[in-house]
Amino acid sequence: MGTITESFSNLTELLHTQKSKSQGSAATSVGSEFLISRWLKPALPAAVRCGQGVIVDVKDRQVGPFDIIGCLEAYPVFGEGAASTFLSDGVIFCLQARDWAMNDLTQFGEAAAQLKKLDGKRSFPLICAAVAFDALSLEHVAEFLKSPGGQAVDAVLSLGNNLTIRNTQAWYGDPKRVPFVTERGGAEALKAFTFFLIQLAQNALGIPFGLANYQHL
């Protein structure tokens, strides 16, 4: 096992352990601050900030709250903590990290659809993804993503189990031939999703993605 894969294996175990300690929280399995500090902040470029809150456009329409919002540092964030407000123009991705066996994925699908209707002048796609701390089957995920309620969701990560990414941006070839891409097996799911988020961030910053060769180590 390579050093990178081993690191993601340890991180996967750490996140599951933290989730077990947070069983009393029905809404969010693991605190947003923990996910940001132990997972996202070390991985993403310094020019990307992450936090929880709502997203608003120039018409003052807002959607949220979301557990984690990834936004370009150049755009101001108003408020603090769960009351933070992110401007839609600078948002790269939003994540809902839940125990989806106890929560309805279609509710996140509805929020994602509303989010993508906000006005924005970004030159990069806004990605909405669900992070599951329970074991979701690939069949369950595929059924959801293909359903009307899942059309606005771009990825579903089942931590330690699998990752499915919608290929609408043609990152993995012709979307008609490859509508979804799936990564399987333990820490590989978290590793692939992390590199996917890094690629999104670098794309938003106008930086050529130079880590593709590391993704499957």
QUIJOZI-V137355 format. One line per field, one symbol per residue. phi: phi as a letter, one per 40 degrees, with the letter a starting at -180 (. if undefined). psi: psi as a letter, one per 20 degrees, with the letter a starting at -180 (. if undefined). Layout:
phi=???
psi=???
This chain:
phi=.ccccccccccdcccccccccbcccccbcbddccccccbcdcccdccbbbacibbbbccgcbbhcbcabbbcccccbbgbfcccbbccdbccabbbbbcccbbccccccccccccccccabccbccbbbbbbcbcccccccccccccdcbccccabbbdgbabbbccccgcbhcdccbcbbbbbgfcccccccccccccdcccccgbdcbbdcccbc
psi=prggghghghgggghhghghikhiohgpgpqghggghhggghhqqhjpqqrqbrpqaijkpqqaqqgpppqphipqppaqbijqppphhjpgqqqoornihiqohhghhggggggiiqqqkqjqqoppqpopiropqhgggggghiqhijhiphqppopjfrppppkhjkhkaohhhmhqppprocihghghhghghgggghghikppojjhiihk.
